[in-house]
Amino acid sequence: MSKRILIIDDEVSIQESLSGILQDEGFIPLCASSAEAGIALLEEEPVDLALLDIWMGKNMDGMTALEKIKERFSLPVIMISGHGTIETAVQATRKGAYDFIEKPLSYDKIILAITNGLRFSQLEQANILLQENRTVQLTGNSAAIQAVREQIERVAPADAWVLIRGEHGTGKEIVAQSIHRLSLSCQQPMVELNCAAIPEELIESELFGHEKGSFTGAHTSKRGKFDQADGGILFLDEIGDMSLKTQAKILRILQEQKFERVGGQKTISVRVRVLAATNKNLEEEIEKGNFRADLFWRLNVVPIGVPALRERLEDIPLLVQEFLKGLADKGLGQKEFSDGAHQALMTHSWPGNVRELRNFIERVVIMCPGRLITEAEIYPFLTPDRSLHQIPLQKNGKEEIPPDDLTTGPSPYACTDFQEAKKNFERQFLQVKLHENQGNVSQTAEQIGMDRSHLHKKLKSLSLLADE
């Protein structure tokens, strides 16, 4: 779609000459005769770059307008003036202006400045996207994950639409990010929308945008995801949770690549590549009447299935290594898992897939203070519903409580209250350490770096120690 350039200048002749130049170069010019009118237009219309005159005869001058624009909008601003000085140019640059051009305006200079400003804005958006989506590759060497990589490499350079299918937590978003990174539109943004996270009454506004006053709370106009993704990729996550009403509207837009904003009459044309993802069986949803068959066939140009973690357990050591490095970068310390701990992880079914594994690794790293994390330490976290081999606690060499009184307690995964879950994790962690030290409280306190009297009180508070 052609870029929209806003001209804010109180001279009609300047507006007309600049509009002609911009139209000749394929841009869409918008004009405002005052700073106030320009800011009001920015609130209502999507604009890619602004040309702003410094000296205007209205209430607000260009410098003040520049400050307000940079505070409220994300777009490059090029200042123009017939009375420019070096001091003025420096001041404008410090306030956030991308460039400064003196009148009379040179055709070549204005087009070069606009082209560079738009390119700078594009790179800035790409950098933000890169920071937000640093992980753009699937980790693992299993045959299942290598097959997915091959599919990504084949489909990414094409303009084909892709339907990514897999259970919760398998990495569907990473597949989408990988396709974007290897696509021809990698310099354009990939705009994401989680269809399950947006209320039905707002999803149309999110997808198509809305006009000011189109509904209660619509104080300004807003660009939708389709508009933002023009020339790039739109990633619709959890597409199976979209209502039938919205499915019907999105189908028309996918076919025509045209839409109107909520409350608007103007037709907007876009060129968007769509990636969709779902954890649902869409064929079954079609039979139940919950998903449109025509939308399914429109999206399902190239299907990619992401395997569950239980189908590629051999990848777990590499995933653990990646998660441990990420946690170390966050300041949680350098940790490593023993071979036995890795083997224990590979015997688990991981119903929550890679997301569950990542959360599990972070939990264990936080709760286990040592550098080397062993199988015994992860045991209560991995199987919280099973009892440990019971070892009686000792105090001064004497048995303090009978073995039957030492139990793992309720599973922290069954808790809905954070404090309760934390208490259960502490109980299980201390049981493991007591088990390692044959139930000796003094040795356990020394191992975990806790004062013995403090540990004694903690054990009593967790019902792991009999009253004296």
Secondary structure, 3 states (H helix, E strand, C coil): CCCEEEEECCCHHHHHHHHHHHHHCCCEEEEECCHHHHHHHHHHCCCCEEEEECCCCCCCCHHHHHHHHHHHCCCCEEEEECCCCHHHHHHHHHCCCCEEEECCCCHHHHHHHHHHHHHHHHHHHHHHHHHHCCCCCCCCCCHHHHHHHHHHHHHCCCCCCEEEECCCCCCHHHHHHHHHHHCCCCCCCEEEEECCCCCHHHHHHHHHEECCCCCCCCCCCEECHHHHCCCCEEEEECHHHCCHHHHHHHHHHHHHCEEECECCCCEEECCCEEEEEECCCHHHHHHHCCCCHHHHHHHCCEEEECCCHHHCHHHHHHHHHHHHHHHHHCCCCCCEECHHHHHHHCCCCCCCHHHHHHHHHHHHHHHCCCCEECHHHHHHHHCCCCCCCCCCCEECCEECCCHHHCCCCCCHHHCCCHHHHHHHHHHHHHHHHHHHCCCEHHHHHHHHCCCHHHHHHHHHHCCCCCCC
